[in-house]
Amino acid sequence: MANPTASRTVPRLRHRLKTDERQREIVAAVLSLARECGPDSITTQAIADRIGVTQGALFRHFPDKEAIWLAVFAWVREALVAALDAAVAKGDSPLGKIERAFLAHVAFVAANPGVPRVLFHELQYPGDSPVRVEVGTMVAAYSKRLTLLFTQAKAAGELPSDLDSTLAPILFIGAVQGLVIQSALAGDEAAMTRRARQMFRLLLHGYRGRRKP
């Protein structure tokens, strides 16, 4: 597939959408482009070309490129929280909720492979840009939700009482990232979901640690 940034031909304009509809379309375009090329290559012209508008039309919905990226991560935060909420909504043990949360997280990333690419891209740069702060806030809030689940699992006797509930989410998120990297190397995004249950069993073994005799 041709590099979306290579062409500068502006396609025929599409009918006008309401601002919130167009903003959602722009966010989807960014994530789609991130799946195909590095985030550094995602220019406003490439985004405009993808959705069939001019750059001028793009900036009628966002004041600048930074605002577009902020909207992207706001969508990621809301969508991932919604996936987590749906996963733990069923009445089940705390450990069962953790497993469903893990599987839901993997499924979300597999369905949106552009998400980890833009996330890792932003985190590799030092500083406190508004976009980096948004990413940090998103990760911290998600980790806090997971910490609560691990605390509940400990209280229910499903995990060791000495398990660090604040470190456990780091291993959880790191396992998802590992699946992302392996799937990217293999060029097989669907492999993530196939391996997720096996990965969770390994995680659970680590969380439980060596049992006392």
C-alpha positions in Angstrom: 0.0 0.0 0.0 1.3 3.4 -0.9 2.5 5.8 1.8 -0.4 8.0 2.6 1.9 11.0 3.0 3.4 10.6 -0.4 0.4 12.1 -2.3 -0.5 15.7 -2.1 -3.6 15.4 -4.3 -6.6 16.7 -2.4 -9.6 14.5 -3.2 -13.1 15.9 -4.0 -14.5 17.4 -0.9 -17.1 15.4 1.0 -20.3 16.8 2.5 -19.9 18.7 5.7 -20.3 16.8 9.0 -21.0 18.2 12.4 -17.9 19.1 14.4 -18.1 16.2 16.8 -18.7 13.7 13.9 -15.7 15.1 12.0 -13.5 15.1 15.1 -14.3 11.4 15.6 -13.5 10.8 11.9 -10.2 12.6 12.3 -9.2 10.6 15.3 -10.0 7.4 13.5 -7.9 8.5 10.5 -4.9 9.2 12.8 -5.1 5.7 14.3 -5.6 4.1 10.9 -2.5 5.9 9.6 -0.5 4.9 12.7 -1.2 1.3 11.8 0.3 1.8 8.3 3.3 4.1 9.0 5.2 5.6 11.8 3.5 8.4 13.8 6.3 10.8 12.8 5.0 10.4 9.2 1.4 11.4 10.1 1.1 15.0 8.8 -2.0 17.1 8.8 -2.0 16.8 5.1 -2.0 13.0 5.3 -4.9 13.1 7.8 -6.8 15.5 5.5 -6.2 13.3 2.5 -7.4 10.2 4.4 -10.8 11.7 5.2 -11.1 13.6 1.9 -11.0 17.2 3.1 -8.5 20.1 2.8 -6.1 21.1 5.6 -8.1 24.2 6.0 -11.2 22.1 6.7 -9.2 20.0 9.2 -8.3 23.1 11.2 -11.9 24.2 11.4 -12.4 21.3 13.8 -9.0 21.4 15.7 -6.9 24.5 16.2 -3.6 22.7 15.7 -1.9 19.3 15.4 -1.4 19.0 19.1 -5.1 19.3 19.7 -5.6 16.4 17.3 -3.2 14.2 19.3 -4.9 15.2 22.5 -8.2 14.1 21.0 -6.7 10.8 20.0 -5.6 10.0 23.5 -8.8 11.2 25.0 -10.6 8.7 22.8 -8.1 6.0 23.7 -8.7 6.7 27.4 -12.5 6.6 27.1 -12.6 3.5 24.9 -10.2 1.6 27.1 -12.1 2.5 30.3 -15.3 1.4 28.6 -13.7 -1.9 27.6 -12.5 -2.4 31.2 -15.9 -1.5 32.6 -17.7 -4.0 30.3 -15.2 -6.7 31.2 -15.6 -6.4 35.0 -19.4 -5.7 35.0 -20.4 -9.3 35.4 -20.7 -10.7 38.9 -17.6 -12.8 39.4 -14.7 -13.2 41.7 -12.1 -10.4 41.7 -9.5 -12.7 40.1 -12.1 -13.5 37.4 -12.5 -9.7 36.8 -8.7 -9.3 36.4 -8.6 -12.1 33.9 -11.5 -10.6 31.9 -9.8 -7.1 32.1 -6.6 -8.6 30.7 -8.4 -10.3 27.8 -10.4 -7.2 27.1 -7.3 -5.0 27.0 -5.6 -7.4 24.6 -8.7 -7.5 22.4 -8.9 -3.7 22.4 -5.2 -3.4 21.3 -5.6 -6.1 18.6 -8.7 -4.3 17.2 -6.9 -0.9 17.4 -3.2 -1.6 16.5 -2.5 2.1 15.9 -3.0 2.8 19.6 0.2 1.3 21.0 2.2 2.8 18.2 1.1 6.4 19.0 1.4 5.7 22.7 5.0 4.4 22.6 5.9 7.2 20.2 4.8 9.9 22.6 6.4 8.3 25.6 9.9 8.1 24.0 10.3 11.9 24.2 11.3 13.7 27.4 9.5 16.7 28.7 6.0 17.6 29.8 4.1 18.5 26.7 0.3 18.5 27.0 0.1 15.3 25.0 2.6 13.5 27.2 0.8 14.7 30.3 -2.4 13.3 28.8 -0.8 10.0 28.2 0.6 9.9 31.7 -2.7 10.8 33.2 -4.4 8.0 31.2 -1.9 5.4 32.2 -2.0 6.4 35.9 -5.8 6.3 36.0 -5.9 2.9 34.3 -3.3 1.5 36.7 -5.3 2.8 39.7 -8.4 0.9 38.5 -6.3 -2.3 38.2 -4.7 -1.7 41.6 -8.2 -1.8 43.1 -9.0 -5.1 41.4 -5.8 -6.6 42.8 -6.5 -5.3 46.3 -9.9 -6.9 46.1 -8.4 -10.2 44.9 -6.1 -10.2 47.9 -8.9 -9.5 50.3 -10.8 -12.4 48.8 -7.9 -14.7 49.4 -7.4 -15.3 45.7 -3.9 -13.8 45.6 -1.2 -13.7 48.3 -1.7 -11.0 51.0 1.9 -9.8 50.4 1.4 -9.1 46.7 2.2 -5.5 45.9 -1.1 -4.2 44.5 0.7 -1.2 43.0 3.3 -3.2 41.1 0.9 -5.9 39.9 -0.7 -3.6 37.3 2.8 -2.8 35.9 3.3 -6.5 35.2 -0.2 -6.7 33.7 0.4 -3.8 31.3 3.9 -5.0 30.5 2.5 -8.4 29.5 0.1 -6.7 27.0 3.0 -4.7 25.6 5.0 -7.9 25.2 2.2 -9.4 23.2 2.1 -6.3 21.1 5.8 -6.5 20.3 5.7 -10.2 19.4 2.6 -9.8 17.2 4.3 -6.8 15.4 7.4 -8.8 14.8 5.4 -11.7 13.4 3.1 -9.4 11.4 0.1 -11.2 13.0 -2.1 -9.0 15.1 -4.6 -11.7 15.6 -2.0 -13.8 17.4 -2.4 -11.5 20.4 -5.8 -12.7 21.2 -4.9 -16.3 20.6 -2.0 -16.1 23.1 -3.7 -13.9 25.7 -5.2 -16.7 27.9 -1.8 -18.5 28.0 -0.1 -15.3 28.9 -2.6 -14.7 31.7 -1.8 -18.1 33.2 1.8 -17.2 33.3 0.9 -13.9 34.9 -1.2 -15.7 37.5 1.7 -18.0 38.3 3.9 -15.0 38.9 1.3 -13.2 41.0 0.8 -16.2 43.3 4.5 -16.8 43.6 6.0 -19.8 45.5 3.5 -21.4 47.7 4.4 -21.9 51.3 4.9 -25.6 52.3 
